[in-house]
Amino acid sequence: MSVRPIRLFGDPVLRSPSDRVRVGDARLASLVDDLLDTVREPGRAGVAAPQIGVGLRAFSYNVDGDVGYVLNPEITDVSGEKELVEEGCLSVPGFWFPTPRWSHARVEGIDLAGDPVVLEGDGLMAQALQHETDHLAGTLYVMTLETETRRDALRQIRASDWWRA
C-alpha cells in the first residue's frame, strides 16, 4: 500500500481508454489499496487508476468522509440540470475551470469479490463520479469544457511551470 504519484496532463496513459478489470486478478487488491491510500491525501475527491499510471477501469473516491472504490464503473444514469461547476483535477494542478456536469449521477460497477457496487449522488459526488469515469474513457475534464473556455484553459496550462518542466 502506498500513496502513488499523480500523472500530469500530457502523459499518454491519461488519454487512453482503460481496460476492464478481471475479478481474481491478484494485482487488483494492491491497486485498490494504492487508490485508497492516494485518495485519502488532503483535498482529494477522487483518483482514477490512469492518474497513477495504471490503464484499468478503477477509481477511488473521498466525498464528505465517504471513502471507497469501484471497479469497471459505468455511468448508468445522469439527471437533473446540467450546470457549469468549478472543477479542478490532480492531473492538471493549480487550475479550476467551469465544467458542464449533471447535478445527479449514478455509477454501477463491482468490488474486488465481483459483487455489485452502486454509487450515486448529487453535488460533489455527482461531479466526482462523472469526472473519474471520464478519466477511464481517456478524457480529461479540460477536454469537456465549452469551446472558448477550453482554448483559454489549454493556453494557461501550456504556460504553467509544471507543463514546461
N, C-alpha and C positions, 0 to 999 in steps of 0.2 A: 504494500500500500504506500502510495506517495502522492504528493501534490506534483502534478506534471506541468511543465512549461506550456504556455499557450502559443499556438502557431498564429502568425500575423498575416493579415491581408496581403496577398501576393504569393503565398505558399500554395502550390498546386493541390495539396490534399483538401484545401478548403473549397476548391472549385469543382471537385469530382463527386458525383453521386456515390453514396456509401452503399456497401453490400449488406444484405440481410445477414443477421447472425443465425447460427445454428445452435439450438439447445444441446447442451452436452459438450460443447467446445470448452476444453479445460482452461483456455486463456480468458474466457468471459468473466469469471469471478474476479480475476485480477484487474481486468479492465473496469468492471463496475466499482471495485474498491478505489481505483485511481480516480474515476469520475466523481465519486462521492467525496473523496478527500479534496479534490481540486475545487469542487463547487462550494465547499464549506469555507473557503477563504472569504474574508470580509468583502461585501459589495457585489457578490456574485449571485445571480438568479438562475443561471443555467450554464451548463458546459456540455457541448456535443463532442462525441468521440473524435471527429475530424480536427477539432480545435486542439486536441492533444496528440495529433498525428496518426490517428487510427481511422481508417476508412470503413467503419462498421456503423450500422444503424443502431445507435445507443446514445442516450443523453441522461444527464442528471439535472436535478432542479433543486432550488433552495428558495422557496417563496413563503414569506410570512412564517418562518420557523419550520415549515414542512419540507423535509429533505428526502429525496428518493431518486429513483431511476426508472427508465423504461427501455426495453429492447424492441427492435422492429416497430417503432411507433409510426402510426399513420393518423393523420387528421381525419376524423370521421364526421365532424360537424363544426361549422362556424356559424354564428348567428349574431343578431343584434345589429348595431350600426358599425360600418367601417369608419374608423376615426384616425386622424393623424395624432400619433403619440410620440413623445420624445423618446428616442431609443438609442442605446449605445451597444457596443459589442466588445468583448475582451480581445477579439482578433483585430479590432480597429480602435486601439486605445486612444483615449483623450477626445473622442468625438461623440456627439449626440445630434441626431437629425430627426425631423418629423417624419415618421414612418406610418404608412397605412396599415392598420391592423383591425381585425374584427374584435368586437367587445367581448365575445364569448367564444371559447374553443373547446373542443373535445378531442382527445387523442386516445387511441387504443393500441395496445401492444402486449408484450409478455414480460415476465420476470425470468430470473435465472432457471427456475424449475419448469418454465414453459407455461405457467399459469397466466390467465388473462390479467392485464392491468388496464384500468380505465382512469384517465386523468381528465378533469375538466375544470373550468373556472372562468371567472371574469377578471377584468383589470390586468394586474401584473401577471397572474397565472396564465390568462389567455394569451397575453403578449409573449410570455416565455415559451409556451407550447408552440406557437406559430414560429417564433424565432429559431428555436432549437430544431424543429422539424425542417425548416428551410435549410439549415446547415447540412442536414443529412441528404438533402437533394443537391448539394453543391452550390447553394445560393446564400450569399452574404446579404445582410439587410440593406446595405447601401445600394445593391442592385434592384431592390424593390421600391426605391424612392421615386417620387414623381420626377419627371424628366429634368426640369431646371434644378431641382434640389440635388438630384443625382450628379449632374455635371459639376455643380458647386462643391459637393461633398468630395468627389474624386479629385478635384483641383486642390482642395485643402489637404486631403490625405497625401497626395504626391508631394506636397510642400512640407510635410511633417518631418521631424527629426528621425523618427523610427523608420519611416519609409526609405529615407536616403541612407540609412545605416547599413 
